[in-house]
Amino acid sequence: MPEIIRIPFEVLNREFTRILGSIGFESEAMNRCARLFSENTLDGVYTHGINRFPRFVEHVRNGYIHVKAKPEIVHRAGSIEQWDGCLGPGPLNALFATDRAMDLSKECGIGCVALCNTNHWMRGGHYAWKAAKAGCIFIGWTNTVANMPAWGAVDCHLGNNPLVLGVPFREEAIVLDMAMSQFSYGTLESHDLKSIALPIPGGYTKDGVLTDNASEILESNRALPIGYWKGSGLALLLDLLAVILSGGLSTAQISRQAAEFAVSQVFIAIDISKLGNHRTIQESVSGIINDLHGSVPAHGTQKILYPGERVLHTRSENLKNGIPVDKSMWEEVQRL
């Protein structure tokens, strides 16, 4: 098992900032990007925080990410806009697109910003939290390199194309952030690193046998779609919609490149204050959540939680005690 150490949030953020500055990020972009990686890690999403950071730096050094690039408008039609991400840093492009979608929603009630030619957004839930805490419903998704077989196939022609939904709730948010594979590749890599089994089968061995062994799934490259054929179909439609709305590359086209870059993404914001029932929305949401919390737990389950609820506890715990980080990963980051 890896050795875990506790790192204060500000120490982690300072180290990310230092490294980004050393590879060419300008001040504002450096600070925003470092904070996003730090907050993802703080919230317990290590797979798209500290664990992903070395690969992000590698993609900058390999020229897949252009650190000074900024999105450029391609087409505008009412509350729908198409932008070229110009291969800029994925998290910064995604923050821009989220802000722009929210601005459009303030004008029109709904705003849709589609990005072509952008990079991995890291943790999609980050943008849902941002929009929902500002009073907007958020819907967003991205396509990826082909890393999941279609239902009934043995080779990969689908991306696990994460989908994110966010709803304002009190001072925080209800956020669902899910890949179309049963487990994201970040989660598979994390379980492989720790040599621990997945809680349920998440893919196939090279011999086509369902397994909870992350290492065998990574070796076979056969992740299991959520809901079997349903997740397979949803992954396909998300890719189609991302390409149609952004005018960007498909999963098939991205997969012909040397690495995963120039992906297509969609960001939709709905300003709930524009709705006729806006005064009763929070009461309705609270009623649904209270009903969910009234569920009778199955054996071994302490409490039924809504999507994103566990994050609030993790964030508070990590701010108080420091963020638990794999010591070898922290040392790798410090060497960057």
KOLROMI-420778 format. One record per residue (C-alpha): x, z negated, y negated. Coordinates in Angstrom, 3 decimals. Example, Ala and Ser with C-alpha at 12.3 -4.5 7.8 and 13.67 -1.06 7.14 Angstrom:
REM residues 2
r x->12.300&z->-7.800&y->4.500
r x->13.670&z->-7.140&y->1.060
REM end
This chain:
REM residues 336
r x->0.000&z->0.000&y->0.000
r x->1.260&z->0.770&y->-3.530
r x->2.397&z->-2.067&y->-5.781
r x->-0.065&z->-2.649&y->-8.624
r x->1.004&z->-3.913&y->-12.045
r x->-1.092&z->-4.689&y->-15.160
r x->-0.396&z->-2.684&y->-18.315
r x->-2.021&z->-3.609&y->-21.667
r x->-4.128&z->-0.810&y->-23.153
r x->-1.994&z->-0.471&y->-26.290
r x->1.226&z->-0.248&y->-24.256
r x->-0.262&z->2.539&y->-22.150
r x->-1.551&z->4.362&y->-25.240
r x->1.813&z->4.023&y->-26.986
r x->3.625&z->5.554&y->-24.006
r x->1.218&z->8.499&y->-23.776
r x->1.614&z->9.036&y->-27.531
r x->5.406&z->9.010&y->-27.275
r x->5.452&z->11.589&y->-24.495
r x->2.951&z->13.934&y->-26.146
r x->4.980&z->13.828&y->-29.350
r x->8.097&z->14.743&y->-27.392
r x->6.499&z->17.916&y->-25.976
r x->5.330&z->19.331&y->-29.285
r x->1.966&z->17.744&y->-30.161
r x->1.345&z->17.250&y->-33.859
r x->0.290&z->13.824&y->-35.138
r x->-3.527&z->13.978&y->-35.082
r x->-3.736&z->15.956&y->-31.824
r x->-1.151&z->13.666&y->-30.240
r x->-3.101&z->10.526&y->-31.134
r x->-6.505&z->11.895&y->-30.022
r x->-5.191&z->13.226&y->-26.736
r x->-3.220&z->10.058&y->-25.920
r x->-6.245&z->7.880&y->-26.649
r x->-8.461&z->9.978&y->-24.385
r x->-6.034&z->9.580&y->-21.466
r x->-5.770&z->5.867&y->-22.251
r x->-9.544&z->5.330&y->-22.425
r x->-10.106&z->7.219&y->-19.181
r x->-7.606&z->4.901&y->-17.511
r x->-9.100&z->1.827&y->-19.182
r x->-12.523&z->2.733&y->-17.773
r x->-11.102&z->2.868&y->-14.257
r x->-11.042&z->6.669&y->-13.994
r x->-7.357&z->6.719&y->-13.026
r x->-7.687&z->10.129&y->-11.352
r x->-8.281&z->11.747&y->-14.755
r x->-6.248&z->9.281&y->-16.790
r x->-2.748&z->8.139&y->-15.902
r x->-2.700&z->9.835&y->-12.485
r x->-3.398&z->13.232&y->-14.034
r x->-1.075&z->12.809&y->-17.020
r x->2.154&z->14.063&y->-15.345
r x->0.385&z->17.264&y->-14.255
r x->-0.917&z->17.747&y->-17.812
r x->2.643&z->17.481&y->-19.156
r x->3.841&z->19.896&y->-16.469
r x->1.206&z->22.465&y->-17.506
r x->2.363&z->22.177&y->-21.125
r x->5.974&z->22.767&y->-20.079
r x->4.952&z->25.713&y->-17.887
r x->3.142&z->27.366&y->-20.805
r x->-0.395&z->27.098&y->-19.415
r x->-1.409&z->24.761&y->-22.256
r x->-0.638&z->25.755&y->-25.862
r x->-0.347&z->22.453&y->-27.711
r x->-0.945&z->23.822&y->-31.231
r x->-3.813&z->26.192&y->-30.372
r x->-7.279&z->25.556&y->-31.800
r x->-10.664&z->27.028&y->-30.791
r x->-11.822&z->30.220&y->-32.525
r x->-15.439&z->31.311&y->-32.991
r x->-16.374&z->34.443&y->-31.029
r x->-20.151&z->34.745&y->-31.463
r x->-23.025&z->32.780&y->-32.984
r x->-26.774&z->33.124&y->-32.303
r x->-28.890&z->30.327&y->-33.782
r x->-28.069&z->27.089&y->-31.954
r x->-25.838&z->28.838&y->-29.375
r x->-22.161&z->29.461&y->-30.082
r x->-19.372&z->31.038&y->-28.051
r x->-15.784&z->29.938&y->-28.721
r x->-12.367&z->30.954&y->-27.429
r x->-10.321&z->27.890&y->-26.517
r x->-7.078&z->29.900&y->-26.980
r x->-5.563&z->27.972&y->-24.038
r x->-5.382&z->24.828&y->-26.164
r x->-5.290&z->21.337&y->-24.628
r x->-8.480&z->20.958&y->-22.580
r x->-9.385&z->17.456&y->-23.797
r x->-9.014&z->18.423&y->-27.469
r x->-11.025&z->21.621&y->-26.997
r x->-13.724&z->19.608&y->-25.210
r x->-13.860&z->17.002&y->-27.990
r x->-14.231&z->19.813&y->-30.525
r x->-16.990&z->21.512&y->-28.504
r x->-18.865&z->18.229&y->-28.085
r x->-18.722&z->17.526&y->-31.832
r x->-19.839&z->21.069&y->-32.623
r x->-22.747&z->20.901&y->-30.155
r x->-23.851&z->17.615&y->-31.781
r x->-23.636&z->19.177&y->-35.252
r x->-25.841&z->22.044&y->-34.097
r x->-28.316&z->19.600&y->-32.562
r x->-28.628&z->17.799&y->-35.908
r x->-29.626&z->21.133&y->-37.474
r x->-31.714&z->22.656&y->-34.687
r x->-32.591&z->19.828&y->-32.308
r x->-30.382&z->21.358&y->-29.613
r x->-26.877&z->22.778&y->-29.728
r x->-25.031&z->24.747&y->-27.067
r x->-21.313&z->25.487&y->-27.336
r x->-19.677&z->27.546&y->-24.582
r x->-15.886&z->27.739&y->-24.308
r x->-13.875&z->30.453&y->-22.614
r x->-10.112&z->30.441&y->-22.124
r x->-9.755&z->26.654&y->-22.204
r x->-8.048&z->24.103&y->-19.950
r x->-8.979&z->21.160&y->-17.720
r x->-11.081&z->18.706&y->-19.734
r x->-9.855&z->15.725&y->-17.656
r x->-12.827&z->13.312&y->-17.398
r x->-16.054&z->15.083&y->-18.257
r x->-17.876&z->11.777&y->-18.662
r x->-15.805&z->11.017&y->-21.761
r x->-17.752&z->13.637&y->-23.737
r x->-21.113&z->12.414&y->-22.426
r x->-20.299&z->8.862&y->-23.569
r x->-19.294&z->10.196&y->-26.986
r x->-22.478&z->12.236&y->-27.472
r x->-24.882&z->9.668&y->-26.004
r x->-23.517&z->6.837&y->-28.144
r x->-24.172&z->9.104&y->-31.149
r x->-27.826&z->9.491&y->-30.160
r x->-27.692&z->12.754&y->-28.205
r x->-28.576&z->13.716&y->-24.678
r x->-25.557&z->15.531&y->-23.235
r x->-25.313&z->18.201&y->-20.541
r x->-21.957&z->19.752&y->-19.759
r x->-20.101&z->21.462&y->-16.961
r x->-16.918&z->23.359&y->-16.190
r x->-15.798&z->25.786&y->-13.542
r x->-12.531&z->25.328&y->-11.660
r x->-10.141&z->27.082&y->-9.345
r x->-11.658&z->27.807&y->-5.899
r x->-11.238&z->24.529&y->-4.020
r x->-14.408&z->24.246&y->-1.912
r x->-15.900&z->26.447&y->0.813
r x->-19.436&z->27.745&y->0.486
r x->-21.770&z->26.148&y->3.013
r x->-21.064&z->27.717&y->6.398
r x->-17.677&z->29.155&y->5.320
r x->-14.164&z->28.025&y->6.199
r x->-12.245&z->29.440&y->3.219
r x->-12.649&z->28.470&y->-0.452
r x->-14.586&z->30.742&y->-2.796
r x->-16.340&z->28.047&y->-4.869
r x->-15.044&z->25.544&y->-7.406
r x->-16.196&z->21.939&y->-7.221
r x->-17.398&z->22.598&y->-10.812
r x->-18.128&z->19.117&y->-12.271
r x->-21.491&z->18.511&y->-13.942
r x->-22.003&z->15.750&y->-16.516
r x->-25.261&z->14.277&y->-17.847
r x->-25.510&z->11.573&y->-20.507
r x->-28.451&z->9.673&y->-22.033
r x->-28.331&z->7.143&y->-24.920
r x->-29.054&z->3.604&y->-23.720
r x->-28.934&z->0.605&y->-26.066
r x->-25.430&z->0.522&y->-27.592
r x->-23.892&z->2.393&y->-24.660
r x->-25.001&z->5.201&y->-22.336
r x->-26.160&z->6.217&y->-18.896
r x->-23.622&z->8.783&y->-17.684
r x->-23.509&z->10.780&y->-14.457
r x->-20.191&z->12.577&y->-13.937
r x->-20.015&z->14.377&y->-10.604
r x->-18.100&z->17.135&y->-8.894
r x->-19.936&z->19.425&y->-6.497
r x->-17.692&z->18.201&y->-3.690
r x->-18.532&z->14.852&y->-2.101
r x->-15.276&z->13.530&y->-3.573
r x->-13.286&z->15.039&y->-6.438
r x->-9.765&z->16.188&y->-5.643
r x->-8.487&z->13.408&y->-7.885
r x->-10.252&z->10.871&y->-5.665
r x->-8.898&z->12.533&y->-2.522
r x->-5.371&z->12.401&y->-3.939
r x->-5.826&z->8.754&y->-4.919
r x->-6.973&z->7.760&y->-1.421
r x->-4.146&z->9.789&y->0.099
r x->-1.622&z->8.000&y->-2.144
r x->-2.991&z->4.609&y->-1.074
r x->-3.348&z->5.644&y->2.584
r x->-6.916&z->4.348&y->2.721
r x->-9.980&z->5.975&y->4.276
r x->-12.814&z->7.429&y->2.220
r x->-16.039&z->5.354&y->2.378
r x->-17.848&z->8.297&y->4.033
r x->-16.706&z->11.685&y->5.394
r x->-15.620&z->13.931&y->2.527
r x->-14.443&z->17.134&y->4.196
r x->-13.037&z->18.777&y->7.276
r x->-9.811&z->18.743&y->9.254
r x->-8.006&z->22.011&y->10.002
r x->-9.988&z->22.055&y->13.265
r x->-13.337&z->21.914&y->11.452
r x->-14.146&z->18.279&y->12.238
r x->-15.761&z->16.093&y->9.549
r x->-13.359&z->13.348&y->8.476
r x->-12.899&z->10.429&y->6.089
r x->-9.125&z->11.011&y->6.031
r x->-8.215&z->12.275&y->2.548
r x->-4.834&z->13.587&y->3.696
r x->-6.437&z->15.804&y->6.351
r x->-8.959&z->17.168&y->3.830
r x->-6.199&z->18.003&y->1.340
r x->-4.279&z->19.717&y->4.139
r x->-7.265&z->21.816&y->5.241
r x->-8.474&z->22.430&y->1.645
r x->-12.030&z->22.103&y->2.971
r x->-13.880&z->19.590&y->0.798
r x->-17.501&z->18.919&y->1.726
r x->-20.148&z->20.069&y->-0.813
r x->-22.576&z->17.361&y->-1.949
r x->-25.892&z->17.781&y->-0.168
r x->-24.293&z->20.409&y->2.089
r x->-25.945&z->23.769&y->1.196
r x->-27.515&z->22.301&y->-1.953
r x->-24.161&z->21.394&y->-3.486
r x->-22.796&z->24.771&y->-2.454
r x->-25.634&z->26.569&y->-4.242
r x->-25.367&z->24.367&y->-7.323
r x->-21.609&z->25.004&y->-7.571
r x->-22.248&z->28.748&y->-7.504
r x->-24.919&z->28.566&y->-10.216
r x->-22.760&z->26.398&y->-12.473
r x->-19.975&z->28.966&y->-12.229
r x->-22.412&z->31.794&y->-12.989
r x->-23.869&z->29.987&y->-16.004
r x->-20.441&z->29.018&y->-17.368
r x->-19.321&z->32.651&y->-17.214
r x->-22.568&z->34.058&y->-18.667
r x->-22.699&z->31.593&y->-21.564
r x->-18.992&z->31.594&y->-22.462
r x->-17.994&z->35.149&y->-21.604
r x->-14.994&z->33.636&y->-19.826
r x->-13.384&z->33.783&y->-16.404
r x->-15.126&z->32.965&y->-13.138
r x->-13.813&z->30.718&y->-10.371
r x->-12.747&z->33.842&y->-8.445
r x->-10.769&z->35.168&y->-11.437
r x->-9.184&z->31.795&y->-12.225
r x->-8.072&z->31.509&y->-8.602
r x->-6.002&z->34.708&y->-8.838
r x->-3.729&z->33.085&y->-11.442
r x->-0.585&z->31.058&y->-10.836
r x->-2.387&z->27.798&y->-11.693
r x->-5.755&z->26.476&y->-12.885
r x->-6.044&z->27.454&y->-16.545
r x->-8.313&z->29.601&y->-18.781
r x->-11.440&z->27.943&y->-17.347
r x->-14.991&z->28.266&y->-18.723
r x->-17.062&z->25.325&y->-19.981
r x->-20.467&z->24.571&y->-21.505
r x->-21.463&z->21.702&y->-23.823
r x->-25.130&z->21.039&y->-24.694
r x->-26.341&z->18.292&y->-27.038
r x->-29.965&z->17.364&y->-27.779
r x->-30.672&z->15.102&y->-30.755
r x->-33.373&z->12.738&y->-29.480
r x->-34.317&z->11.744&y->-33.036
r x->-35.802&z->15.242&y->-33.401
r x->-38.273&z->14.664&y->-30.550
r x->-41.882&z->13.727&y->-31.232
r x->-41.667&z->10.700&y->-28.940
r x->-38.312&z->9.478&y->-30.259
r x->-39.658&z->6.060&y->-31.270
r x->-40.594&z->5.197&y->-27.680
r x->-37.662&z->6.810&y->-25.849
r x->-35.506&z->3.687&y->-25.556
r x->-38.481&z->1.671&y->-24.325
r x->-39.128&z->4.320&y->-21.661
r x->-35.464&z->4.401&y->-20.611
r x->-35.320&z->0.590&y->-20.405
r x->-38.435&z->0.561&y->-18.240
r x->-36.905&z->3.039&y->-15.795
r x->-33.630&z->1.100&y->-15.618
r x->-35.429&z->-2.240&y->-15.169
r x->-37.380&z->-0.720&y->-12.308
r x->-34.134&z->0.568&y->-10.742
r x->-32.534&z->-2.869&y->-11.085
r x->-35.534&z->-4.269&y->-9.210
r x->-34.524&z->-2.376&y->-6.058
r x->-34.004&z->-4.512&y->-2.968
r x->-30.283&z->-4.216&y->-2.082
r x->-29.293&z->-3.086&y->1.396
r x->-27.000&z->-5.283&y->3.447
r x->-23.656&z->-5.763&y->1.690
r x->-24.862&z->-4.407&y->-1.669
r x->-24.939&z->-6.959&y->-4.485
r x->-26.837&z->-4.997&y->-7.141
r x->-28.181&z->-1.496&y->-7.656
r x->-26.467&z->0.004&y->-10.712
r x->-27.280&z->2.987&y->-12.903
r x->-24.615&z->5.711&y->-13.344
r x->-21.921&z->4.440&y->-15.684
r x->-22.907&z->0.760&y->-15.480
r x->-19.843&z->-0.209&y->-13.470
r x->-17.641&z->1.361&y->-16.164
r x->-18.747&z->-1.241&y->-18.702
r x->-17.558&z->-4.091&y->-16.474
r x->-14.285&z->-2.305&y->-15.630
r x->-13.572&z->-1.604&y->-19.297
r x->-14.135&z->-5.240&y->-20.269
r x->-12.038&z->-6.547&y->-17.377
r x->-9.133&z->-4.194&y->-18.097
r x->-9.109&z->-4.965&y->-21.823
r x->-8.917&z->-8.648&y->-21.019
r x->-6.390&z->-8.611&y->-18.170
r x->-4.534&z->-5.331&y->-18.566
r x->-5.087&z->-2.067&y->-16.717
r x->-4.146&z->-2.094&y->-13.008
r x->-1.684&z->0.758&y->-12.502
r x->0.330&z->1.919&y->-9.506
r x->3.890&z->0.842&y->-10.340
r x->5.415&z->4.089&y->-9.049
r x->2.974&z->6.116&y->-11.181
r x->3.847&z->4.063&y->-14.285
r x->7.537&z->4.659&y->-13.624
r x->6.895&z->8.402&y->-13.220
r x->5.085&z->8.500&y->-16.563
r x->7.920&z->6.608&y->-18.289
r x->10.410&z->9.180&y->-16.995
r x->8.505&z->12.134&y->-18.483
REM end
